[in-house]
């Protein structure tokens, strides 16, 4: 059941934002590339920006905005953790947190400082704190105002990976403890997968698609919109019972069960792409589906080797076990041949082709 | 306008110092309030006619003092309503003459200070349920304070040192409108260089102290 419902449009210069959001009391993740309109969405929800056209925004049954009515930010009870944290540099940690408390309950300040492990830093100025401590102050300050909704605008983006993971865990704990619904904005896929009960995609100012990560299969093209896998535009061709996908730089055979024809997009997961070793014959399961490219980037992370392969004008993401990489003598800039099995190619229905775009 | 013109000396240095100090007592609070308000408005708000307002407020910096003085003289001398106020060649005219060319310095510095504050700080305070007055009082002004104070120091030195505008609209009346710069001029006219030097040393010292204060403010930003 939706606890928060927001639907409005906003135009600012050349940028146009169309918002249709429906969330519960859990943690919702708003994901999209830089400039997609994520921060603007939070500012509209928070009331720091007034939508250029009328819309509807309700929160727990309380009307925040409707035609002829617009509640000021100070009356919304929505707290926000900003990307730059926005800690007041002329106030101590204690003063920063106290500033957010409007009901005069001064015990809240010490309670939140204790909860966030900041009691020994109460008299410190923000610039004397580490990155992680500053994040905790920002969270303590936002929660001390007893908000009904907490918005987080890429709060951990500037932190190193271990600290980011630790703070993500802490944020989930805080959500369990307080029950305060949260909307978490990020452009990092790891955050999406780790935080998202519900994930909303935003692109080019259009927020529409909701993705349930638990239900996503590895061949689901939504991964492409989350920044993983490869989407290729081309044509489906059926020739004498043989189905194939043809695009400018190559041709892949598809399972014979494909009957459609015409322009389509296909999705190929990064980890379903194989490297063709010159000395080893290609497995018949690949049906000769190979294409030549050039390695433009490669790095090993854990047990996986990640590559960016330039094929024509497109960069493909390729992942495979790093153990097999040792036997592959491919430097950045060298030529490479990759192969895909027909069963690993997903045809994307037209209505899902441009998720989040017109 | 019978009292306009340079009298043949007679004023004491103490009188000139007192008049200059009295002018500061009036002008410094006005510079603080008007300069901070205008600086905030220009830095933080978008509205129609903003460019025009900014040009008008900064005009005293670009206009020669004689031109500015002439326009003020015509404004307060020719327009019946303002003429009836009897402002010209009085202490209020001297205070106004010192204020007008000094105010842009405060406005400009305050504006820079307010512009330097990340919007997210003020937005954070707003999202915590704070009113615009509280946001200004607790966040914007404390963070821009050093810029405002630096501008105020420069404005004070400029107000103390005004010669041309004061002469045009307040005259050089000993004991009434004769400020330190006009005193120096009067003493030089009568070849009393020793007295002129004393007054000049006072103004020079104030100027140097103002610059030191500005440097101090900048160093602590």
Interface residues (C-beta under 8 A of the other chain):
Chain A: X43 X46 X47 X48 X73 X74 X75 X76 X77 X78 X79 X80 X82 X83 X84 X86 X88 X89 X90 X99 X100 X102 X141 X145
Chain B: X118 X120 X121 X123 X124 X125 X126 X127 X128 X129 X130 X131 X138 X139 X142 X143
